[in-house]
C-alpha cells in the first residue's frame, strides 16, 4: 500500500485496473489496495460506470485548488485581494 500512496500525487484518479497496471499487481491485490486506502479515508470511491469504481484523492485536488487560488491573487490570498483571473471555488470542508 505504501507504493500506492506515493503515486497519489501523480495519479489522483484511479481504478483498480489502473493500479494493477501501475504496480504490476494481480487484479485482486490492486482492488484490495485501493479499497484499503478508501477505508482509511485517503481516497473517495465514485461509481464511474456500471461495474467500475473510481478512487479519487480529494486532498490532492484540494491542494491544487488552493494553490491555483493563491497564484491568482496579487497578495497570494484571494481573501485579501480579489483574484486577477477566474479561479475554482474553495474546497468544501469534509
N, CA, C and O of each residue as an XYZ file, in Angstrom:
376
protein
N       0.820     -1.188      0.000
C       0.000      0.000      0.000
C       0.872      1.263      0.000
O       0.460      2.286     -0.546
N       2.045      1.214      0.589
C       2.919      2.389      0.629
C       3.283      2.847     -0.775
O       3.349      4.048     -1.035
N       3.521      1.904     -1.685
C       3.849      2.280     -3.069
C       2.677      3.002     -3.716
O       2.873      3.935     -4.495
N       1.473      2.580     -3.400
C       0.287      3.215     -3.963
C       0.113      4.632     -3.408
O      -0.240      5.547     -4.151
N       0.355      4.814     -2.126
C       0.249      6.147     -1.523
C       1.220      7.115     -2.199
O       0.879      8.276     -2.424
N       2.411      6.652     -2.519
C       3.400      7.503     -3.186
C       2.939      7.948     -4.569
O       3.384      8.985     -5.062
N       2.061      7.187     -5.194
C       1.582      7.509     -6.540
C       0.399      8.472     -6.556
O       0.031      8.967     -7.621
N      -0.204      8.749     -5.402
C      -1.395      9.599     -5.375
C      -1.190     10.978     -6.005
O      -2.081     11.426     -6.726
N      -0.080     11.675     -5.781
C       0.091     12.976     -6.444
C       0.164     12.851     -7.973
O      -0.286     13.747     -8.688
N       0.724     11.753     -8.471
C       0.820     11.530     -9.912
C      -0.499     11.086    -10.522
O      -0.836     11.458    -11.646
N      -1.237     10.292     -9.770
C      -2.478      9.695    -10.273
C      -3.576      9.868     -9.232
O      -3.938      8.910     -8.548
N      -4.117     11.098     -9.104
C      -5.126     11.326     -8.074
C      -6.489     10.708     -8.394
O      -7.379     10.694     -7.544
N      -6.653     10.197     -9.622
C      -7.857      9.463    -10.011
C      -7.400      8.121    -10.542
O      -6.550      8.052    -11.429
N      -7.965      7.055     -9.998
C      -7.538      5.720    -10.424
C      -8.680      4.731    -10.290
O      -9.692      4.997     -9.642
N      -8.491      3.599    -10.912
C      -9.371      2.452    -10.740
C      -8.496      1.289    -10.311
O      -7.270      1.397    -10.318
N      -9.104      0.197     -9.943
C      -8.309     -0.982     -9.590
C      -7.483     -1.443    -10.791
O      -6.359     -1.917    -10.625
N      -8.032     -1.307    -11.995
C      -7.290     -1.697    -13.209
C      -6.059     -0.809    -13.425
O      -5.000     -1.308    -13.805
N      -6.190      0.492    -13.188
C      -5.020      1.355    -13.363
C      -3.964      1.035    -12.310
O      -2.770      1.061    -12.605
N      -4.389      0.736    -11.100
C      -3.432      0.343    -10.053
C      -2.760     -0.969    -10.436
O      -1.560     -1.148    -10.228
N      -3.531     -1.865    -10.987
C      -2.982     -3.145    -11.435
C      -1.855     -2.915    -12.442
O      -0.793     -3.530    -12.343
N      -2.093     -2.020    -13.417
C      -1.069     -1.740    -14.432
C       0.116     -0.969    -13.855
O       1.267     -1.286    -14.153
N      -0.163      0.049    -13.023
C       0.921      0.879    -12.486
C       1.871      0.089    -11.588
O       3.088      0.265    -11.645
N       1.298     -0.782    -10.762
C       2.125     -1.506     -9.790
C       2.414     -2.948    -10.185
O       3.078     -3.683     -9.456
N       1.899     -3.345    -11.364
C       2.099     -4.704    -11.855
C       1.676     -5.741    -10.818
O       2.437     -6.637    -10.452
N       0.434     -5.587    -10.360
C      -0.142     -6.479     -9.355
C      -1.259     -7.301     -9.979
O      -1.828     -6.906    -10.997
N      -1.574     -8.432     -9.379
C      -2.785     -9.135     -9.797
C      -4.005     -8.260     -9.450
O      -3.963     -7.492     -8.488
N      -5.079     -8.378    -10.230
C      -6.248     -7.534    -10.016
C      -6.781     -7.608     -8.583
O      -7.065     -6.561     -8.002
N      -6.932     -8.803     -7.984
C      -7.458     -8.830     -6.609
C      -6.594     -8.043     -5.611
O      -7.118     -7.424     -4.685
N      -5.286     -8.071     -5.803
C      -4.391     -7.316     -4.909
C      -4.540     -5.811     -5.132
O      -4.533     -5.030     -4.180
N      -4.675     -5.414     -6.394
C      -4.856     -3.990     -6.707
C      -6.168     -3.493     -6.119
O      -6.220     -2.414     -5.529
N      -7.215     -4.268     -6.277
C      -8.529     -3.881     -5.742
C      -8.465     -3.774     -4.219
O      -9.009     -2.835     -3.639
N      -7.804     -4.733     -3.572
C      -7.678     -4.706     -2.116
C      -6.895     -3.474     -1.660
O      -7.212     -2.883     -0.628
N      -5.877     -3.087     -2.423
C      -5.056     -1.924     -2.051
C      -5.865     -0.632     -2.104
O      -5.811      0.168     -1.171
N      -6.623     -0.418     -3.197
C      -7.398      0.822     -3.280
C      -8.565      0.814     -2.305
O      -8.947      1.862     -1.784
N      -9.135     -0.357     -2.053
C     -10.197     -0.437     -1.042
C      -9.655     -0.115      0.347
O     -10.340      0.512      1.155
N      -8.436     -0.541      0.620
C      -7.814     -0.233      1.909
C      -7.598      1.281      2.059
O      -7.830      1.846      3.128
N      -7.150      1.928      0.973
C      -6.995      3.391      1.019
C      -8.341      4.074      1.231
O      -8.438      5.048      1.978
N      -9.376      3.563      0.574
C     -10.712      4.150      0.736
C     -11.216      3.957      2.162
O     -11.781      4.881      2.748
N     -11.021      2.782      2.718
C     -11.457      2.520      4.089
C     -10.718      3.400      5.099
O     -11.256      3.740      6.153
N      -9.481      3.764      4.760
C      -8.685      4.628      5.632
C      -9.008      6.111      5.414
O      -8.498      6.966      6.139
N      -9.852      6.421      4.419
C     -10.232      7.803      4.158
C      -9.246      8.581      3.297
O      -9.357      9.802      3.189
N      -8.290      7.900      2.686
C      -7.290      8.586      1.867
C      -7.779      8.850      0.447
O      -7.312      9.779     -0.212
N      -8.710      8.043     -0.017
C      -9.346      8.252     -1.314
C     -10.849      8.076     -1.140
O     -11.310      7.457     -0.180
N     -11.594      8.623     -2.073
C     -13.052      8.541     -2.042
C     -13.516      7.691     -3.207
O     -13.043      7.859     -4.331
N     -14.435      6.785     -2.945
C     -14.989      5.946     -4.008
C     -16.046      6.719     -4.795
O     -16.850      7.453     -4.221
N     -16.033      6.543     -6.122
C     -17.050      7.115     -7.002
C     -17.363      6.083     -8.078
O     -16.461      5.494     -8.674
N     -18.641      5.874     -8.313
C     -19.048      4.968     -9.388
C     -18.811      5.670    -10.716
O     -19.380      6.735    -10.955
N     -17.988      5.101    -11.583
C     -17.670      5.710    -12.869
C     -18.643      5.213    -13.934
O     -19.254      6.000    -14.657
N     -18.767      3.942    -14.011
C     -19.725      3.315    -14.910
C     -20.102      1.976    -14.309
O     -19.521      1.543    -13.314
N     -21.048      1.345    -14.902
C     -21.515      0.066    -14.368
C     -20.345     -0.904    -14.193
O     -19.662     -1.255    -15.155
N     -20.133     -1.321    -12.968
C     -19.072     -2.280    -12.674
C     -17.688     -1.681    -12.481
O     -16.732     -2.420    -12.243
N     -17.554     -0.365    -12.576
C     -16.239      0.264    -12.415
C     -16.309      1.334    -11.340
O     -17.119      2.258    -11.413
N     -15.452      1.195    -10.349
C     -15.359      2.178     -9.277
C     -14.089      2.988     -9.467
O     -13.011      2.435     -9.682
N     -14.228      4.297     -9.386
C     -13.076      5.179     -9.417
C     -12.721      5.579     -7.996
O     -13.582      5.621     -7.117
N     -11.472      5.867     -7.782
C     -10.985      6.282     -6.471
C     -10.300      7.629     -6.656
O      -9.384      7.756     -7.468
N     -10.742      8.635     -5.904
C     -10.238      9.993     -6.054
C      -9.497     10.432     -4.794
O     -10.008     10.300     -3.682
N      -8.303     10.948     -4.981
C      -7.525     11.514     -3.876
C      -7.944     12.975     -3.742
O      -7.280     13.868     -4.267
N      -9.036     13.209     -3.045
C      -9.613     14.554     -2.977
C      -8.674     15.567     -2.326
O      -8.719     16.749     -2.668
N      -7.841     15.139     -1.413
C      -6.910     16.080     -0.782
C      -5.882     16.597     -1.778
O      -5.427     17.734     -1.655
N      -5.512     15.792     -2.752
C      -4.600     16.257     -3.802
C      -5.297     17.343     -4.622
O      -4.701     18.379     -4.918
N      -6.561     17.104     -4.988
C      -7.309     18.113     -5.729
C      -7.505     19.381     -4.904
O      -7.436     20.485     -5.445
N      -7.746     19.238     -3.610
C      -7.898     20.414     -2.741
C      -6.613     21.232     -2.712
O      -6.658     22.461     -2.769
N      -5.488     20.571     -2.626
C      -4.195     21.260     -2.619
C      -3.977     22.022     -3.928
O      -3.525     23.167     -3.913
N      -4.294     21.395     -5.048
C      -4.162     22.061     -6.343
C      -5.094     23.266     -6.448
O      -4.711     24.310     -6.977
N      -6.310     23.119     -5.943
C      -7.275     24.215     -5.968
C      -6.778     25.390     -5.138
O      -6.839     26.536     -5.584
N      -6.290     25.115     -3.944
C      -5.787     26.190     -3.086
C      -4.584     26.889     -3.706
O      -4.462     28.111     -3.624
N      -3.699     26.119     -4.324
C      -2.538     26.715     -4.986
C      -2.990     27.592     -6.152
O      -2.476     28.695     -6.334
N      -3.942     27.111     -6.934
C      -4.460     27.895     -8.056
C      -5.068     29.212     -7.574
O      -4.884     30.253     -8.205
N      -5.783     29.163     -6.467
C      -6.376     30.384     -5.916
C      -5.295     31.359     -5.449
O      -5.420     32.565     -5.663
N      -4.246     30.858     -4.820
C      -3.166     31.740     -4.352
C      -2.433     32.395     -5.522
O      -2.110     33.582     -5.475
N      -2.174     31.612     -6.575
C      -1.456     32.160     -7.733
C      -2.271     33.222     -8.461
O      -1.705     34.023     -9.205
N      -3.576     33.248     -8.266
C      -4.435     34.212     -8.955
C      -4.575     35.521     -8.190
O      -5.234     36.442     -8.672
N      -3.976     35.624     -7.023
C      -4.096     36.825     -6.201
C      -2.753     37.546     -6.132
O      -1.706     36.909     -6.022
N      -2.788     38.854     -6.195
C      -1.551     39.629     -6.100
C      -0.956     39.584     -4.697
O       0.216     39.910     -4.511
N      -1.752     39.183     -3.712
C      -1.258     39.068     -2.333
C      -1.182     37.618     -1.875
O      -1.029     37.352     -0.683
N      -1.285     36.695     -2.795
C      -1.219     35.257     -2.511
C      -2.356     34.782     -1.613
O      -2.263     33.727     -0.986
N      -3.420     35.559     -1.557
C      -4.577     35.204     -0.733
C      -5.807     35.865     -1.333
O      -5.940     37.088     -1.285
N      -6.705     35.072     -1.896
C      -7.901     35.636     -2.525
C      -8.859     36.222     -1.491
O      -9.828     36.886     -1.862
N      -8.613     35.996     -0.226
C      -9.393     36.638      0.821
C      -8.949     38.072      1.061
O      -9.741     38.904      1.505
N      -7.672     38.370      0.766
C      -7.137     39.730      0.955
C      -7.208     40.572     -0.304
O      -7.440     41.779     -0.235
N      -7.012     39.955     -1.439
C      -7.132     40.686     -2.708
C      -7.852     39.782     -3.708
O      -7.595     38.581     -3.790
N      -8.756     40.394     -4.460
C      -9.539     39.632     -5.426
C      -8.626     38.952     -6.444
O      -7.559     39.467     -6.781
N      -9.057     37.796     -6.924
C      -8.257     37.131     -7.955
C      -8.227     37.963     -9.237
O      -9.190     38.658     -9.564
N      -7.122     37.882     -9.944
C      -6.973     38.641    -11.186
C      -7.455     37.841    -12.396
O      -7.412     38.339    -13.522
N      -7.907     36.621    -12.179
C      -8.460     35.765    -13.229
C      -9.420     34.774    -12.584
O      -9.451     34.660    -11.359
N     -10.191     34.066    -13.374
C     -11.120     33.094    -12.790
C     -10.378     32.019    -11.994
O      -9.305     31.561    -12.387
N     -10.967     31.636    -10.883
C     -10.374     30.593    -10.037
C     -11.449     29.577     -9.635
O     -12.638     29.895     -9.639
N     -11.035     28.379     -9.293
C     -12.018     27.402     -8.808
C     -12.527     27.780     -7.427
O     -11.877     28.530     -6.698
N     -13.687     27.258     -7.077
C     -14.257     27.505     -5.749
C     -13.361     26.882     -4.685
O     -12.620     25.933     -4.944
N     -13.449     27.442     -3.485
C     -12.692     26.871     -2.369
C     -13.144     25.435     -2.114
O     -14.322     25.116     -2.275
N     -12.219     24.578     -1.722
C     -12.618     23.205     -1.382
C     -13.593     23.214     -0.212
O     -13.471     24.033      0.699
N     -14.538     22.321     -0.240
C     -15.504     22.173      0.847
C     -14.862     21.403      1.987
O     -14.120     20.448      1.758
N     -15.143     21.811      3.194
C     -14.637     21.083      4.368
C     -15.370     19.763      4.469
O     -16.579     19.694      4.249
N     -14.639     18.725      4.799
C     -15.225     17.388      4.905
C     -15.371     17.017      6.347
O     -15.847     15.925      6.658
